[in-house]
Amino acid sequence: MRNSISFRLWGQYALFTDPITKIGGEKCSYQVPTYEAIKGVLKSIYWKPTIIWHIDKVRVLKPIRTQTKGTKPLNWNGGNSLAIYTFLHEVEYQVEAHFVWNENRPELKADRVEGKHFTIAKRMLERGGRQDIFLGTRDCQGYVEPCKFGEGAGAYDDVDELAFNLMFHSFGYPDETGINELQAHFWIAKMKHGILEFPQAGDEALISRPVRPMTAKVFDIDKNQKSVENEEIAI
Amino acid sequence: MSWMQRLYKTYQQASAMDLPDAEKPVPAEHTIQNAHINIVIDKDGKFRRASVLEKTQIILPATETSQNRTGNDTPHALADTIQYVAKDYNDFGGEKKSFFKTYSNQLKKWCDSEFTHPKVRAILTYITKGRVVADLVEHGVLFIDSNKQFIRSWNNKDIETPKIYSVLPKTKGAIDPRTALICWTVEIDNDILTSADTWKDPTLFQSWIDYMGSTQVEKGFCFVSGDQQTIARLHPAKLRHSGDKAKLISSNDTDGLTFNGRFLDAVQAASVGSEISQNAHGALRWLISRQGYKNEDQITVAWAVSGKPVPNPAKDSWDYLNDENDDLPSAAIQSTVDLSTDIGQRAALKLKILLKGYRQNLDNTDQLSIICLDSATPGRMAIVYYREFMPDEYYEALNSWHESFAWFQRHLKEIPNEKGKEKKITVWPQIAPSPFSIAQAAYGKTLSPELKKQVLARILPCIVEGENRSFPFDIVQSCMNRACNRNSGDKWEWERNVGVACALYKGFFARHPQKEKRRFFTMALDEKNSSRDYLYGRLLAVAENLESLALYVAGENRATTAERYMQRFAERPFSAWRNIELALIPYKDRLRKNRAGFLNLRNKEISTIMDSFKRDEFVIDDKLSGEFLLGYHCQKMAYQNRESNTSESDNAENEGV
């Protein structure tokens, strides 16, 4: 596929928080990553408002293992409270993703230069990402490295199907959907032979629900965004 | 998330199960509380009689807010305290404000709706008369003095203290009658089908559930089922016991950092359907009370959605072997264990058969889950471990745990002796140690409740996830260190620690994270094993055995030199052995007189072991690995079994402690 990259993503801990446990503060992780978490990784590798990343496939390589740690999260007014977080331990994924132009931003049309974004993205991937990679929450450090999707043995290659029921998929932000509200998407997660194939926007497998009104941030070339040509020179 | 889905499915199965109503999970829109007074009325609302209830827990209909109430004015639907139910509460010296109005309004609305019930109408008629306290006083349940005020503490020594004073909670020796919960019984004379007690009548539960369903109109997206449902604003507590305030889903943190940011309130962050939440929590509560394993505040439950029995991984396998009232299909309990002979192997076999029995009782498609809950703060509960299994996976994992980590464990068994009385003997079944013994063996007196919880949380994945999950080595290390120290506890504690340490060492190496380092040790004495550590362990056991017999013959009750030197032996075996050998000389002299045969046997054994050492390994003074404990214990157990089979059982260690 055009503008497609594939890489290996790994880390010692991951916390893809289940929203039901999030509100109580005793965060428990989902067993597999959410679309939004992987999108976050991609955005840390390289992102501009001109592009939207789409994730094609995620492959789980290591067996799903949890580890619980007691933590002292901060309170807003100072001091700490106690909570028990359940992380995923020793995770490794292979991701295949591509990007398309963000049609909701007509003002950035001039930035849609064929090939340049892709070159920068590949270069950044080789360097391990432009910004820090994290798996779910910021305290779970992750690392990326380019690889060929599908190579190597995975722990779930022989497992026909693992079902995870309804899971959070991603947020629909106004700059990508074009609607002035924050949406939350869900899907019935299934992992076939270790591979998760997420439904994309518009797919009927994706269940959406509006959260609250929100407006998109405005980006302007050379005012609060560097154009891709200048970016390429700078890197 | 899948655990909520599972619990919801379990609830549906459990309600359909053939159980007496008292043992079913609590339905939605209902809660459990202790009831103190029972008032019996007839269908026209006329008072018949009243009595005090002792230690009775009832299911009562309640609203979401009343389930979570903390002293403000939120009435339950039907059964409630005197402060709510009695119009005449203040007339008799009640100090607090009467909450009668809210209670009766709520009850009236229920009666006027289409989901009314004849019993509820009778109760409404009765309470509007406003004579609840008066009737109770007239019939000797509550007591007033000459000023018509409640008597708060019973001081009259001539008359026996009425039951009400022992049933209600006391503050500073006085009771407060307003906290007495009244439950109703409506006797409708021709009605023999439903129970007169309102808390046992399923038609009443259903009418309340239907009424609540009709009043809630606003719907939202449920994160568990994915469709539109009435959303719960508050989620249930009281999971572990009826006074438990910890909640799994808690949504009141509006000025903290849990969901603020993208979201402006809790419902935006996560919303769960009210019925799903209440039923899932009800199922969890039911499972915890039925088959949960409590370790301080931490609860571990293993269950099958279909409701069939599943062995709990946190429980001691010794308990399973001795459980008289197993809820296990009888086909599995075929073999009886002959306790007078070698219990070791038979125990292991019996356990295997027991597990197989549980497995065969399940279908291949039954869904098993294990959940472990803990709370860091009193108001919130966290999921420490959750995993779903297929039956085969689970049983393979359990079998693997019991095989890899099996070793001689010290347990007490009661057997009837000739006189018919129960006598306790020490037995050494070859089973895996329980998580509790592991925690005790690893930490001893420094074991705090938090540490106990942590140990179980770390070991649980090793028990249930099978042979690919390696055991944490630091626990093995602390067990071994404490096992080498004879003073780590009383004699029986030390013996148990040795058993646990050997089991963990054996299991750790069976599942070593680096495959090339995996080793398998047998429980039988391996006379061909010529590794330095193993042989040194055996030597120590022989020396101990020799000296302990000599002490026994002399009637002395001391720790043997071998036991005292064990720790030093583990650090510097060669020099320690020299000291032990020298110390043995006087004991050998003693035995030469009376037990020459025995002495010869032991001497021969010592020289065989010495010969088995590889050329220069004996003189190396390096620290010994845990394998020496295995050699030590194997040799010791071999002596024990050998002697218990022969008539000449002089060894003092055969007697129970």
Chai-1 contact restraints between the chains, C-beta under 6 A:
chainA,res_idxA,chainB,res_idxB,connection_type,confidence,min_distance_angstrom,max_distance_angstrom,comment,restraint_id
A,D18,B,M1,contact,1.0,0.0,6.0,A-B,restraint_1
A,P19,B,A269,contact,1.0,0.0,6.0,A-B,restraint_2
A,P19,B,A270,contact,1.0,0.0,6.0,A-B,restraint_3
A,I20,B,M1,contact,1.0,0.0,6.0,A-B,restraint_4
A,I20,B,F223,contact,1.0,0.0,6.0,A-B,restraint_5
A,I20,B,I249,contact,1.0,0.0,6.0,A-B,restraint_6
A,I20,B,A270,contact,1.0,0.0,6.0,A-B,restraint_7
A,I23,B,S251,contact,1.0,0.0,6.0,A-B,restraint_8
A,I23,B,T258,contact,1.0,0.0,6.0,A-B,restraint_9
A,I23,B,F259,contact,1.0,0.0,6.0,A-B,restraint_10
A,I23,B,A266,contact,1.0,0.0,6.0,A-B,restraint_11
A,I23,B,A269,contact,1.0,0.0,6.0,A-B,restraint_12
A,I23,B,A270,contact,1.0,0.0,6.0,A-B,restraint_13
A,G24,B,I249,contact,1.0,0.0,6.0,A-B,restraint_14
A,G24,B,S250,contact,1.0,0.0,6.0,A-B,restraint_15
A,G24,B,R380,contact,1.0,0.0,6.0,A-B,restraint_16
A,G25,B,T258,contact,1.0,0.0,6.0,A-B,restraint_17
A,E26,B,R380,contact,1.0,0.0,6.0,A-B,restraint_18
A,E26,B,A382,contact,1.0,0.0,6.0,A-B,restraint_19
A,C28,B,I383,contact,1.0,0.0,6.0,A-B,restraint_20
A,T68,B,V384,contact,1.0,0.0,6.0,A-B,restraint_21
A,T68,B,A457,contact,1.0,0.0,6.0,A-B,restraint_22
A,W76,B,D255,contact,1.0,0.0,6.0,A-B,restraint_23
A,W76,B,G256,contact,1.0,0.0,6.0,A-B,restraint_24
A,W76,B,L257,contact,1.0,0.0,6.0,A-B,restraint_25
A,L82,B,A376,contact,1.0,0.0,6.0,A-B,restraint_26
A,L82,B,T377,contact,1.0,0.0,6.0,A-B,restraint_27
A,A83,B,A376,contact,1.0,0.0,6.0,A-B,restraint_28
A,I84,B,A376,contact,1.0,0.0,6.0,A-B,restraint_29
A,I84,B,A382,contact,1.0,0.0,6.0,A-B,restraint_30
A,F164,B,S2,contact,1.0,0.0,6.0,A-B,restraint_31
A,N165,B,S2,contact,1.0,0.0,6.0,A-B,restraint_32
A,N165,B,Q5,contact,1.0,0.0,6.0,A-B,restraint_33
A,L166,B,G226,contact,1.0,0.0,6.0,A-B,restraint_34
A,I207,B,G226,contact,1.0,0.0,6.0,A-B,restraint_35
A,R209,B,F221,contact,1.0,0.0,6.0,A-B,restraint_36
A,V211,B,Q268,contact,1.0,0.0,6.0,A-B,restraint_37
A,R212,B,Q268,contact,1.0,0.0,6.0,A-B,restraint_38
